[in-house]
Amino acid sequence: MEKLYPVFLLTAANVFLCLAWYWHLKINDKPIFIIILISWGIAFIEYCIQVPANRIGYRYYTVGQLKVMQEVITMVVFAFFSVFYMKEKLTLDFLFAGICLVGAVFFMFRHAF
């Protein structure tokens, strides 16, 4: 079960990552330095989750596996964020990017099984 902790933590961290990077795109009435400070605060929370995720994950996975895992999680979280917060359409480009990520997962984990 502990082997799954990094997946859960990376998912939570990526929610904050997405927020830190993109939440402000719908806000145009605030000065940029305020937006930056808020984004840094959100990113701080992300790092507080990301660092333990990687430290725990490194017990079970290689650095490359952790990175590919993080990228897959990022793409999934970003797809939800794009659709539900930014109100953008999910296009075939997300599917094609996902297929490429499946290939990356295959190559990074093929010797693990």
N, CA and C atoms as a LAMMPS dump frame, in Angstrom:
ITEM: TIMESTEP
0
ITEM: NUMBER OF ATOMS
339
ITEM: BOX BOUNDS ff ff ff
-5.0000000000000000e+02 5.0000000000000000e+02
-5.0000000000000000e+02 5.0000000000000000e+02
-5.0000000000000000e+02 5.0000000000000000e+02
ITEM: ATOMS id mol type element x y z
1 1 1 N 0.827 -1.201 0
2 1 2 C 0 0 0
3 1 3 C 0.865 1.257 0
4 2 1 N 1.974 1.194 0.755
5 2 2 C 2.857 2.361 0.823
6 2 3 C 3.428 2.713 -0.544
7 3 1 N 3.493 1.73 -1.416
8 3 2 C 3.992 1.953 -2.777
9 3 3 C 3.068 2.899 -3.56
10 4 1 N 1.812 3.005 -3.126
11 4 2 C 0.854 3.897 -3.788
12 4 3 C 0.851 5.306 -3.205
13 5 1 N 1.459 5.508 -2.045
14 5 2 C 1.493 6.848 -1.438
15 5 3 C 2.045 7.9 -2.39
16 6 1 N 3.13 7.61 -3.101
17 6 2 C 3.637 8.63 -4.03
18 6 3 C 2.615 9.021 -5.098
19 7 1 N 1.83 8.076 -5.56
20 7 2 C 0.809 8.374 -6.576
21 7 3 C -0.228 9.341 -6.008
22 8 1 N -0.691 9.062 -4.806
23 8 2 C -1.686 9.941 -4.174
24 8 3 C -1.099 11.318 -3.881
25 9 1 N 0.119 11.338 -3.349
26 9 2 C 0.759 12.616 -3.036
27 9 3 C 1.085 13.412 -4.3
28 10 1 N 1.561 12.729 -5.335
29 10 2 C 1.847 13.422 -6.593
30 10 3 C 0.575 13.987 -7.215
31 11 1 N -0.523 13.279 -7.064
32 11 2 C -1.792 13.787 -7.582
33 11 3 C -2.201 15.049 -6.839
34 12 1 N -2.118 15.013 -5.507
35 12 2 C -2.455 16.202 -4.721
36 12 3 C -1.521 17.36 -5.062
37 13 1 N -0.228 17.076 -5.171
38 13 2 C 0.741 18.12 -5.508
39 13 3 C 0.439 18.735 -6.865
40 14 1 N 0.027 17.915 -7.811
41 14 2 C -0.25 18.419 -9.15
42 14 3 C -1.512 19.269 -9.215
43 15 1 N -2.447 19.036 -8.325
44 15 2 C -3.605 19.925 -8.243
45 15 3 C -3.127 21.331 -7.872
46 16 1 N -2.25 21.406 -6.872
47 16 2 C -1.718 22.709 -6.47
48 16 3 C -0.807 23.305 -7.537
49 17 1 N -0.06 22.46 -8.229
50 17 2 C 0.785 22.927 -9.32
51 17 3 C -0.049 23.596 -10.396
52 18 1 N -1.111 22.932 -10.787
53 18 2 C -2.018 23.478 -11.812
54 18 3 C -2.607 24.808 -11.351
55 19 1 N -3.031 24.85 -10.115
56 19 2 C -3.584 26.091 -9.58
57 19 3 C -2.541 27.202 -9.581
58 20 1 N -1.343 26.898 -9.122
59 20 2 C -0.292 27.913 -9.048
60 20 3 C 0.039 28.481 -10.425
61 21 1 N 0.029 27.637 -11.424
62 21 2 C 0.423 28.076 -12.758
63 21 3 C -0.696 28.752 -13.533
64 22 1 N -1.947 28.321 -13.336
65 22 2 C -2.994 28.75 -14.265
66 22 3 C -4.217 29.428 -13.663
67 23 1 N -4.413 29.405 -12.343
68 23 2 C -5.635 29.959 -11.747
69 23 3 C -5.863 31.402 -12.139
70 24 1 N -4.816 32.152 -12.291
71 24 2 C -4.896 33.599 -12.508
72 24 3 C -5.253 33.996 -13.929
73 25 1 N -5.31 33.062 -14.843
74 25 2 C -5.575 33.41 -16.239
75 25 3 C -6.962 34.007 -16.446
76 26 1 N -7.861 33.766 -15.513
77 26 2 C -9.207 34.348 -15.595
78 26 3 C -9.313 35.666 -14.83
79 27 1 N -8.219 36.09 -14.215
80 27 2 C -8.239 37.3 -13.382
81 27 3 C -7.367 38.365 -14.035
82 28 1 N -7.975 39.48 -14.389
83 28 2 C -7.228 40.548 -15.045
84 28 3 C -7.234 41.851 -14.259
85 29 1 N -7.874 41.871 -13.103
86 29 2 C -8.019 43.127 -12.367
87 29 3 C -7.052 43.261 -11.195
88 30 1 N -6.111 42.335 -11.066
89 30 2 C -5.14 42.381 -9.973
90 30 3 C -3.746 42.684 -10.536
91 31 1 N -2.948 43.441 -9.781
92 31 2 C -1.567 43.687 -10.215
93 31 3 C -0.768 42.384 -10.286
94 32 1 N 0.153 42.321 -11.219
95 32 2 C 0.908 41.092 -11.448
96 32 3 C 1.692 40.662 -10.206
97 33 1 N 2.217 41.597 -9.424
98 33 2 C 2.997 41.191 -8.248
99 33 3 C 2.115 40.505 -7.207
100 34 1 N 0.846 40.873 -7.115
101 34 2 C -0.086 40.188 -6.211
102 34 3 C -0.34 38.769 -6.715
103 35 1 N -0.535 38.648 -8.014
104 35 2 C -0.75 37.33 -8.628
105 35 3 C 0.468 36.438 -8.379
106 36 1 N 1.659 37.004 -8.541
107 36 2 C 2.887 36.23 -8.324
108 36 3 C 2.988 35.764 -6.871
109 37 1 N 2.712 36.642 -5.927
110 37 2 C 2.787 36.259 -4.51
111 37 3 C 1.794 35.155 -4.169
112 38 1 N 0.59 35.278 -4.696
113 38 2 C -0.417 34.235 -4.447
114 38 3 C 0.028 32.915 -5.075
115 39 1 N 0.535 32.98 -6.297
116 39 2 C 1.006 31.767 -6.979
117 39 3 C 2.166 31.129 -6.223
118 40 1 N 3.072 31.94 -5.691
119 40 2 C 4.163 31.396 -4.884
120 40 3 C 3.633 30.69 -3.647
121 41 1 N 2.623 31.261 -3.026
122 41 2 C 2.02 30.623 -1.857
123 41 3 C 1.412 29.274 -2.199
124 42 1 N 0.725 29.22 -3.328
125 42 2 C 0.133 27.954 -3.774
126 42 3 C 1.24 26.954 -4.121
127 43 1 N 2.289 27.436 -4.794
128 43 2 C 3.404 26.563 -5.171
129 43 3 C 4.129 26.031 -3.938
130 44 1 N 4.18 26.824 -2.867
131 44 2 C 4.798 26.363 -1.621
132 44 3 C 4.07 25.119 -1.095
133 45 1 N 2.744 25.165 -1.136
134 45 2 C 1.957 24.004 -0.705
135 45 3 C 2.268 22.808 -1.6
136 46 1 N 2.356 23.071 -2.902
137 46 2 C 2.675 21.999 -3.857
138 46 3 C 4.012 21.355 -3.512
139 47 1 N 5.022 22.16 -3.224
140 47 2 C 6.338 21.624 -2.878
141 47 3 C 6.306 20.853 -1.562
142 48 1 N 5.506 21.297 -0.625
143 48 2 C 5.385 20.591 0.655
144 48 3 C 4.795 19.201 0.484
145 49 1 N 4.091 18.982 -0.597
146 49 2 C 3.533 17.66 -0.906
147 49 3 C 4.445 16.896 -1.858
148 50 1 N 5.004 17.6 -2.836
149 50 2 C 5.836 16.982 -3.871
150 50 3 C 7.116 16.369 -3.294
151 51 1 N 7.779 17.085 -2.408
152 51 2 C 9.051 16.596 -1.869
153 51 3 C 8.861 15.28 -1.107
154 52 1 N 7.898 15.183 -0.184
155 52 2 C 7.686 13.872 0.465
156 52 3 C 7.264 12.788 -0.53
157 53 1 N 6.485 13.16 -1.53
158 53 2 C 6.064 12.173 -2.536
159 53 3 C 7.28 11.563 -3.215
160 54 1 N 8.226 12.401 -3.594
161 54 2 C 9.423 11.891 -4.264
162 54 3 C 10.341 11.13 -3.313
163 55 1 N 10.44 11.58 -2.077
164 55 2 C 11.29 10.879 -1.115
165 55 3 C 10.728 9.485 -0.803
166 56 1 N 9.416 9.407 -0.626
167 56 2 C 8.786 8.102 -0.392
168 56 3 C 8.866 7.263 -1.661
169 57 1 N 8.567 7.882 -2.78
170 57 2 C 8.564 7.161 -4.052
171 57 3 C 9.913 6.597 -4.435
172 58 1 N 10.98 7.278 -4.057
173 58 2 C 12.319 6.821 -4.422
174 58 3 C 12.691 5.507 -3.739
175 59 1 N 11.959 5.142 -2.709
176 59 2 C 12.17 3.833 -2.073
177 59 3 C 11.738 2.695 -2.996
178 60 1 N 10.794 2.993 -3.886
179 60 2 C 10.183 1.951 -4.711
180 60 3 C 10.415 2.133 -6.209
181 61 1 N 10.701 3.347 -6.633
182 61 2 C 10.8 3.656 -8.059
183 61 3 C 12.12 4.362 -8.354
184 62 1 N 12.541 4.275 -9.607
185 62 2 C 13.713 5.037 -10.03
186 62 3 C 13.297 6.493 -10.244
187 63 1 N 14.28 7.357 -10.378
188 63 2 C 13.988 8.77 -10.635
189 63 3 C 13.228 8.921 -11.956
190 64 1 N 13.637 8.167 -12.965
191 64 2 C 12.946 8.218 -14.255
192 64 3 C 11.499 7.774 -14.148
193 65 1 N 11.267 6.72 -13.384
194 65 2 C 9.899 6.247 -13.188
195 65 3 C 9.063 7.293 -12.456
196 66 1 N 9.653 7.915 -11.436
197 66 2 C 8.933 8.974 -10.718
198 66 3 C 8.59 10.131 -11.64
199 67 1 N 9.525 10.498 -12.51
200 67 2 C 9.291 11.628 -13.414
201 67 3 C 8.18 11.309 -14.406
202 68 1 N 8.209 10.143 -14.994
203 68 2 C 7.166 9.766 -15.96
204 68 3 C 5.82 9.661 -15.251
205 69 1 N 5.816 9.095 -14.047
206 69 2 C 4.587 9.011 -13.259
207 69 3 C 4.023 10.416 -13.021
208 70 1 N 4.903 11.333 -12.66
209 70 2 C 4.49 12.713 -12.398
210 70 3 C 3.923 13.354 -13.663
211 71 1 N 4.525 13.102 -14.809
212 71 2 C 4.044 13.694 -16.061
213 71 3 C 2.666 13.16 -16.441
214 72 1 N 2.444 11.878 -16.234
215 72 2 C 1.128 11.296 -16.525
216 72 3 C 0.081 11.914 -15.598
217 73 1 N 0.412 11.996 -14.328
218 73 2 C -0.52 12.591 -13.366
219 73 3 C -0.781 14.048 -13.726
220 74 1 N 0.27 14.771 -14.097
221 74 2 C 0.118 16.179 -14.493
222 74 3 C -0.844 16.313 -15.66
223 75 1 N -0.714 15.456 -16.648
224 75 2 C -1.58 15.548 -17.83
225 75 3 C -3.041 15.264 -17.473
226 76 1 N -3.261 14.293 -16.602
227 76 2 C -4.636 13.96 -16.191
228 76 3 C -5.238 15.115 -15.39
229 77 1 N -4.477 15.613 -14.416
230 77 2 C -4.964 16.736 -13.601
231 77 3 C -5.212 17.954 -14.488
232 78 1 N -4.288 18.223 -15.416
233 78 2 C -4.429 19.37 -16.293
234 78 3 C -5.666 19.242 -17.195
235 79 1 N -5.953 18.046 -17.659
236 79 2 C -7.143 17.84 -18.491
237 79 3 C -8.406 18.193 -17.708
238 80 1 N -8.492 17.71 -16.469
239 80 2 C -9.65 18.062 -15.633
240 80 3 C -9.707 19.565 -15.372
241 81 1 N -8.57 20.158 -15.062
242 81 2 C -8.505 21.591 -14.806
243 81 3 C -8.95 22.381 -16.036
244 82 1 N -8.476 21.979 -17.197
245 82 2 C -8.825 22.673 -18.443
246 82 3 C -10.321 22.646 -18.707
247 83 1 N -10.918 21.503 -18.473
248 83 2 C -12.344 21.335 -18.761
249 83 3 C -13.211 22.011 -17.695
250 84 1 N -12.91 21.758 -16.427
251 84 2 C -13.818 22.209 -15.371
252 84 3 C -13.562 23.627 -14.874
253 85 1 N -12.314 24.093 -14.893
254 85 2 C -12.042 25.451 -14.423
255 85 3 C -11.924 26.435 -15.587
256 86 1 N -11.149 26.056 -16.593
257 86 2 C -10.929 26.967 -17.717
258 86 3 C -12.049 26.883 -18.756
259 87 1 N -12.906 25.862 -18.636
260 87 2 C -14.041 25.673 -19.546
261 87 3 C -13.598 25.493 -21
262 88 1 N -12.483 24.816 -21.188
263 88 2 C -11.997 24.522 -22.532
264 88 3 C -12.444 23.121 -22.93
265 89 1 N -12.496 22.898 -24.215
266 89 2 C -12.9 21.582 -24.709
267 89 3 C -11.717 20.619 -24.653
268 90 1 N -12.035 19.405 -24.309
269 90 2 C -11.047 18.337 -24.341
270 90 3 C -10.94 17.875 -25.788
271 91 1 N -9.782 18.054 -26.379
272 91 2 C -9.609 17.737 -27.797
273 91 3 C -8.869 16.414 -27.978
274 92 1 N -8.777 16 -29.211
275 92 2 C -8.02 14.789 -29.522
276 92 3 C -6.546 14.947 -29.185
277 93 1 N -6.071 16.172 -29.113
278 93 2 C -4.667 16.393 -28.753
279 93 3 C -4.358 15.813 -27.376
280 94 1 N -5.304 15.903 -26.442
281 94 2 C -5.107 15.297 -25.129
282 94 3 C -4.992 13.777 -25.26
283 95 1 N -5.818 13.193 -26.107
284 95 2 C -5.754 11.747 -26.343
285 95 3 C -4.4 11.358 -26.928
286 96 1 N -3.955 12.09 -27.937
287 96 2 C -2.673 11.777 -28.575
288 96 3 C -1.512 11.952 -27.595
289 97 1 N -1.563 13.015 -26.792
290 97 2 C -0.531 13.221 -25.772
291 97 3 C -0.569 12.083 -24.765
292 98 1 N -1.774 11.655 -24.406
293 98 2 C -1.925 10.533 -23.477
294 98 3 C -1.345 9.246 -24.034
295 99 1 N -1.54 9.015 -25.314
296 99 2 C -0.97 7.823 -25.958
297 99 3 C 0.557 7.865 -25.897
298 100 1 N 1.111 9.037 -26.138
299 100 2 C 2.569 9.185 -26.032
300 100 3 C 3.04 8.911 -24.609
301 101 1 N 2.276 9.383 -23.63
302 101 2 C 2.643 9.141 -22.232
303 101 3 C 2.529 7.659 -21.876
304 102 1 N 1.566 6.964 -22.448
305 102 2 C 1.461 5.516 -22.222
306 102 3 C 2.731 4.842 -22.727
307 103 1 N 3.234 5.297 -23.867
308 103 2 C 4.504 4.776 -24.379
309 103 3 C 5.649 5.047 -23.424
310 104 1 N 5.679 6.257 -22.865
311 104 2 C 6.73 6.606 -21.898
312 104 3 C 6.64 5.717 -20.664
313 105 1 N 5.42 5.49 -20.187
314 105 2 C 5.22 4.621 -19.024
315 105 3 C 5.71 3.213 -19.346
316 106 1 N 5.356 2.717 -20.513
317 106 2 C 5.789 1.38 -20.912
318 106 3 C 7.312 1.251 -20.851
319 107 1 N 7.998 2.193 -21.467
320 107 2 C 9.458 2.087 -21.526
321 107 3 C 10.122 2.286 -20.152
322 108 1 N 9.559 3.12 -19.305
323 108 2 C 10.167 3.356 -17.997
324 108 3 C 9.877 2.216 -17.016
325 109 1 N 8.766 1.516 -17.2
326 109 2 C 8.375 0.479 -16.239
327 109 3 C 8.476 -0.939 -16.785
328 110 1 N 8.907 -1.125 -18.013
329 110 2 C 8.862 -2.457 -18.61
330 110 3 C 9.741 -3.481 -17.891
331 111 1 N 10.799 -3.048 -17.245
332 111 2 C 11.656 -3.991 -16.521
333 111 3 C 11.223 -4.17 -15.068
334 112 1 N 10.221 -3.417 -14.657
335 112 2 C 9.778 -3.48 -13.26
336 112 3 C 8.809 -4.625 -13.009
337 113 1 N 8.289 -5.197 -14.081
338 113 2 C 7.277 -6.252 -13.908
339 113 3 C 7.779 -7.601 -14.327
